[in-house]
Amino acid sequence: MTLKATSVRLDEETLKRVGQMAEAMDRPRAWLMAQAIKQFVEREEWFMREVEKGIQAADEGRLVDHSEVKSKWEAKRAAKLD
């Protein structure tokens, strides 16, 4: 895998916090920022796939009635309070 350089503009406070985290982890700032971007991209790709699945299910008529979902969540909440 070939790594490519890029630049990111951050406000002073965020850059300071990234620097502090990198120092605490004994890693370069660039490594920490690369990890953060990778995690963000993976999470957003997952979310987009899940939205597409939901749209497809809705288009196919595979829907759950609101009252059924609400009942299940209320039962879970009540079980936690016990």
VMD Tcl script that draws the C-alpha trace (Angstrom):
set ca {
  {0.00 0.00 0.00}
  {1.37 3.36 -1.03}
  {0.65 6.25 1.28}
  {-0.10 9.67 -0.18}
  {0.38 12.95 1.62}
  {-2.45 15.44 1.99}
  {-3.12 18.44 4.17}
  {-5.89 19.11 6.64}
  {-6.79 22.50 8.03}
  {-7.74 22.41 11.71}
  {-8.51 25.12 14.17}
  {-5.81 25.73 16.78}
  {-7.69 24.06 19.65}
  {-8.40 20.85 17.70}
  {-4.82 20.64 16.50}
  {-3.63 21.08 20.09}
  {-5.91 18.26 21.26}
  {-4.76 15.98 18.45}
  {-1.17 16.72 19.43}
  {-1.87 15.90 23.06}
  {-3.54 12.62 22.15}
  {-0.73 11.66 19.79}
  {1.83 12.42 22.48}
  {-0.08 10.36 25.05}
  {-0.19 7.45 22.60}
  {3.46 7.91 21.65}
  {2.45 8.23 17.99}
  {2.96 10.93 15.38}
  {0.10 13.37 14.84}
  {-0.16 12.26 11.22}
  {-0.71 8.64 12.32}
  {-3.50 9.66 14.69}
  {-5.22 11.78 12.03}
  {-4.94 8.97 9.47}
  {-6.54 6.53 11.93}
  {-9.35 8.97 12.67}
  {-10.07 9.48 8.97}
  {-10.03 5.72 8.30}
  {-12.50 5.10 11.12}
  {-14.75 7.93 9.93}
  {-14.78 6.64 6.35}
  {-15.51 3.05 7.46}
  {-18.36 4.20 9.73}
  {-19.91 6.43 7.06}
  {-19.65 3.70 4.39}
  {-21.38 1.27 6.77}
  {-24.11 3.84 7.45}
  {-24.68 4.46 3.73}
  {-24.94 0.70 3.08}
  {-27.47 0.34 5.91}
  {-29.56 3.24 4.58}
  {-29.57 1.60 1.14}
  {-30.73 -1.68 2.72}
  {-33.53 0.21 4.46}
  {-34.60 1.93 1.27}
  {-34.61 -1.39 -0.57}
  {-36.65 -3.04 2.18}
  {-39.16 -0.17 2.09}
  {-39.37 -0.35 -1.71}
  {-40.14 -4.08 -1.36}
  {-42.81 -3.38 1.25}
  {-40.86 -4.97 4.10}
  {-41.83 -2.50 6.80}
  {-42.60 -2.79 10.51}
  {-45.56 -0.92 11.94}
  {-44.62 1.96 14.25}
  {-46.77 0.67 17.12}
  {-44.96 -2.69 17.01}
  {-41.54 -1.03 17.23}
  {-42.73 1.27 19.99}
  {-44.10 -1.65 22.02}
  {-40.82 -3.55 21.77}
  {-38.78 -0.52 22.91}
  {-41.15 0.21 25.77}
  {-40.86 -3.41 26.93}
  {-37.04 -3.19 26.82}
  {-37.08 0.06 28.76}
  {-39.43 -1.37 31.38}
  {-37.21 -4.45 31.78}
  {-34.21 -2.22 32.46}
  {-36.08 -0.32 35.16}
  {-36.95 -3.53 37.02}
}
mol new
graphics top color blue
foreach p $ca { graphics top sphere $p radius 0.5 }
foreach p [lrange $ca 0 end-1] q [lrange $ca 1 end] { graphics top cylinder $p $q radius 0.2 }
display resetview
